[in-house]
Amino acid sequence: MMSQLDQFIMEDVARYCPREFVEYHKCVSSNRDDMEKCTFRQRDLSRCIQGKVPSVKRVMEKCGSLMQNYEKCVRENMDTRTVNNCVPLLEQMRSCASEHALQGTITRPINEMVKDED
């Protein structure tokens, strides 16, 4: 099940990188048996996300060190299959991301915003 954070960031990516988002997902759908064919699309999407998506920029700015710690933990524990040791770091990173991703955004439901315009 997708969390609110995941949903928000996914919508933000689709809003700011629509072409790259669609092209990547079309490629994945067409190449399920050989994902390497989509590497260039994934790179395009990644570049767009890093450059244009405000929520991701905020998360990277505020939570980048936590993300680096988590990635380091995963790399160090991959061979011994003890990646579960990294779950607390993942939880810290997600908590930080949840705190910062929504900053500066409107968080009221759209139907409430429409009422204000009447």
QUIFENKA-V141319 format. One record per residue. N is the residue number from 1. RES is the residue in one small letter. PHI is phi in whole degrees, -180 to 180 (* if undefined). PSI is psi in radians with two decimals (999 if undefined). D_FIRST is the distance of its C-alpha to the first C-alpha in whole Angstrom. Layout:
# QUIFENKA-V141319
N & RES & PHI & PSI & D_FIRST
N & RES & PHI & PSI & D_FIRST
This chain:
# QUIFENKA-V141319
1 & m & * & 2.41 & 0
2 & m & -84 & 2.31 & 4
3 & s & -78 & 2.93 & 6
4 & q & -61 & -0.67 & 10
5 & l & -61 & -0.86 & 11
6 & d & -59 & -0.78 & 10
7 & q & -62 & -0.80 & 10
8 & f & -62 & -0.83 & 14
9 & i & -66 & -0.69 & 15
10 & m & -61 & -0.76 & 13
11 & e & -66 & -0.68 & 16
12 & d & -64 & -0.74 & 18
13 & v & -63 & -0.80 & 19
14 & a & -63 & -0.60 & 19
15 & r & -72 & -0.77 & 21
16 & y & -94 & -0.32 & 24
17 & c & -133 & 0.92 & 23
18 & p & -62 & -0.76 & 23
19 & r & -65 & -0.85 & 25
20 & e & -64 & -0.68 & 24
21 & f & -62 & -0.87 & 20
22 & v & -67 & -0.78 & 21
23 & e & -62 & -0.71 & 24
24 & y & -64 & -0.82 & 22
25 & h & -69 & -0.58 & 19
26 & k & -65 & -0.73 & 22
27 & c & -63 & -0.80 & 23
28 & v & -61 & -0.76 & 20
29 & s & -63 & -0.60 & 20
30 & s & -85 & -0.26 & 24
31 & n & -131 & 0.73 & 24
32 & r & -57 & -0.51 & 21
33 & d & -87 & -0.21 & 24
34 & d & -146 & 1.41 & 26
35 & m & -66 & -0.31 & 23
36 & e & -63 & -0.41 & 26
37 & k & -66 & -0.29 & 28
38 & c & -104 & 0.12 & 25
39 & t & -57 & -0.76 & 26
40 & f & -66 & -0.62 & 28
41 & r & -68 & -0.68 & 25
42 & q & -64 & -0.71 & 23
43 & r & -64 & -0.75 & 26
44 & d & -60 & -0.79 & 26
45 & l & -64 & -0.76 & 23
46 & s & -61 & -0.77 & 23
47 & r & -61 & -0.77 & 26
48 & c & -63 & -0.81 & 25
49 & i & -58 & -0.84 & 22
50 & q & -65 & -0.54 & 25
51 & g & -92 & -0.47 & 28
52 & k & -122 & -0.31 & 26
53 & v & -92 & 1.90 & 23
54 & p & -57 & -0.73 & 24
55 & s & -65 & -0.67 & 21
56 & v & -70 & -0.70 & 20
57 & k & -59 & -0.78 & 24
58 & r & -63 & -0.77 & 24
59 & v & -63 & -0.77 & 21
60 & m & -64 & -0.68 & 24
61 & e & -67 & -0.78 & 27
62 & k & -87 & -0.48 & 25
63 & c & -123 & 0.19 & 23
64 & g & -58 & -0.71 & 25
65 & s & -68 & -0.63 & 26
66 & l & -64 & -0.69 & 23
67 & m & -65 & -0.73 & 22
68 & q & -63 & -0.73 & 25
69 & n & -62 & -0.74 & 25
70 & y & -65 & -0.82 & 22
71 & e & -61 & -0.70 & 23
72 & k & -63 & -0.78 & 26
73 & c & -60 & -0.78 & 25
74 & v & -62 & -0.81 & 23
75 & r & -60 & -0.76 & 26
76 & e & -70 & -0.43 & 28
77 & n & -105 & -0.03 & 26
78 & m & -63 & -0.84 & 25
79 & d & -65 & -0.60 & 28
80 & t & -91 & 0.03 & 28
81 & r & 57 & 0.66 & 25
82 & t & -114 & 0.61 & 24
83 & v & -61 & -0.43 & 21
84 & n & -59 & -0.39 & 20
85 & n & -62 & -0.33 & 22
86 & c & -92 & -0.08 & 21
87 & v & -57 & -0.75 & 18
88 & p & -60 & -0.64 & 20
89 & l & -67 & -0.68 & 20
90 & l & -62 & -0.75 & 17
91 & e & -64 & -0.70 & 16
92 & q & -63 & -0.76 & 19
93 & m & -64 & -0.78 & 18
94 & r & -66 & -0.64 & 15
95 & s & -64 & -0.79 & 17
96 & c & -62 & -0.79 & 20
97 & a & -62 & -0.73 & 18
98 & s & -62 & -0.68 & 16
99 & e & -67 & -0.66 & 20
100 & h & -102 & -0.38 & 21
101 & a & -64 & -0.64 & 19
102 & l & -88 & -0.06 & 20
103 & q & -59 & 2.35 & 23
104 & g & 79 & 0.17 & 26
105 & t & -112 & 2.79 & 23
106 & i & -83 & 2.18 & 23
107 & t & -111 & 0.13 & 21
108 & r & -84 & 2.59 & 22
109 & p & -59 & 2.57 & 21
110 & i & -58 & -0.62 & 23
111 & n & -66 & -0.49 & 25
112 & e & -74 & -0.60 & 26
113 & m & -69 & -0.63 & 27
114 & v & -64 & -0.66 & 29
115 & k & -60 & -0.62 & 31
116 & d & -66 & -0.46 & 32
117 & e & -82 & -0.27 & 34
118 & d & -67 & 999 & 36
